[in-house]
Amino acid sequence: MIFDRNEDKEVVALLGAGSMGTAIVRRIAAGRRILLGDISEKNLEKAAEGFRYGGYDVVTQTVDATDKESVKAFAAKAAGLGRVKYFIDTAGASPNQARPEHIVKLDMVGTGYAIDAFGEVMAQGGAGLVISSQAGYMCSIPDEVESAILNSTTEGLADIPYIRETAMQNSGMAYTVAKRVNHLQVMRAAATSWKQRRARINSISPGVIVTPLAYDEFSAAGDGYQQMIDSSSAERCGTSDEIAEASAFLLGEHAGFITGIDLLMDGGVIASIRTGCYKLQVR
Ligand SMILES: NC(=O)c1ccc[n+]([C@@H]2O[C@H](COP(=O)([O-])OP(=O)(O)OC[C@H]3O[C@@H](n4cnc5c(N)ncnc54)[C@H](O)[C@@H]3O)[C@@H](O)[C@H]2O)c1
């Protein structure tokens, strides 16, 4: 049976076919063609099956977000499928899942490869979204270092002395710095490569969202997470569906005047830290 006779469909590309990414795509992809990319064949197959049985048009490609050529091939695949209207990057590893070198390579440099590659294929009027983290609000990078980051190429990021010396200290530092750098990468792209394509790009910084990645953090982090949740205004974790709701807004036409920004969605954790109501224990 032919479920959909439309051929000329807009493309929604997702890099990192995990919990938050698939929730976002489900919210925006009806009537469009989905390209899912992930390093894990298993995750790809599971996500694609869910979309297929949900009535979506879905194509998959294995991609390693830390490999520039692999990411470029993924973007080229998206462009070959039609007008690339939306790109979402959720490929990442958390502090308890990886060593600092890998976090910098994936969450920072890999995100840069994706922003660069999709900055060459986005359709006019298209929009991108990078999933950063509330952790990006937990470090303060000196102004002159932020300027160097904003003016750096993606390849040059790992050579910035602050990244080499501070971010590499431990996985927690690597993660917070990488997630702050994501905000700056989005800002830079919005003003340069994505602007040239007449496309917008923003990021969302989620707080604690219950996904398998978060379970890895809970089990390794003692009672720090519980205290953080208890001292936040929401007094609960968030869900991927809530992130998807805000993502649909930022990607959609009602956000046509919004580009280059980060939206913090943390249930008030950062407010609690900044006001001293919760004392962050940096590991
Ligand atoms: N869950 C949370 O509480 C939380 C909070 C803040 C930020 N985040 C960030 O949100 C993003 C998505 O997290 P999630 O909770 O949906 O996690 P998830 O583990 O469900 O999804 C991440 C996906 O990225 C894929 N991936 C990992 N390495 C890759 C690589 N080299 N190339 C391609 N794909 C790769 C994984 O296979 C997985 O499918 C991550 O960047 C994470 O740091 C998560």
The ligand as a Gaussian input file, in Angstrom:
#p B3LYP/6-31G(d) Opt

LIG

0 1
 N       19.219000      13.550000      29.201000
 C       19.596000      14.636000      29.844000
 O       19.324000      14.813000      31.049000
 C       20.350000      15.711000      29.128000
 C       20.420000      16.970000      29.735000
 C       21.083000      17.985000      29.074000
 C       21.654000      17.759000      27.834000
 N       21.586000      16.534000      27.256000
 C       22.183000      16.389000      25.930000
 O       21.169000      16.056000      25.018000
 C       21.716000      15.294000      23.927000
 C       20.842000      14.066000      23.703000
 O       20.759000      13.348000      24.889000
 P       19.715000      12.154000      25.142000
 O       19.441000      12.177000      26.593000
 O       18.622000      12.188000      24.142000
 O       20.725000      10.943000      24.899000
 P       20.623000       9.581000      24.085000
 O       21.745000       8.774000      24.581000
 O       19.248000       9.040000      24.135000
 O       20.937000      10.083000      22.573000
 C       22.221000      10.386000      22.125000
 C       22.436000       9.663000      20.813000
 O       23.689000      10.075000      20.285000
 C       24.259000       8.949000      19.659000
 N       25.694000       9.119000      19.497000
 C       26.651000       8.992000      20.450000
 N       27.855000       9.166000      19.892000
 C       27.668000       9.394000      18.571000
 C       28.534000       9.620000      17.480000
 N       29.877000       9.651000      17.613000
 N       27.981000       9.811000      16.253000
 C       26.640000       9.769000      16.089000
 N       25.774000       9.540000      17.079000
 C       26.281000       9.359000      18.323000
 C       23.918000       7.800000      20.578000
 O       24.069000       6.541000      19.934000
 C       22.489000       8.134000      20.961000
 O       21.546000       7.538000      20.083000
 C       23.167000      14.992000      24.319000
 O       24.013000      15.903000      23.651000
 C       23.202000      15.272000      25.822000
 O       24.479000      15.700000      26.240000
 C       20.940000      15.511000      27.887000

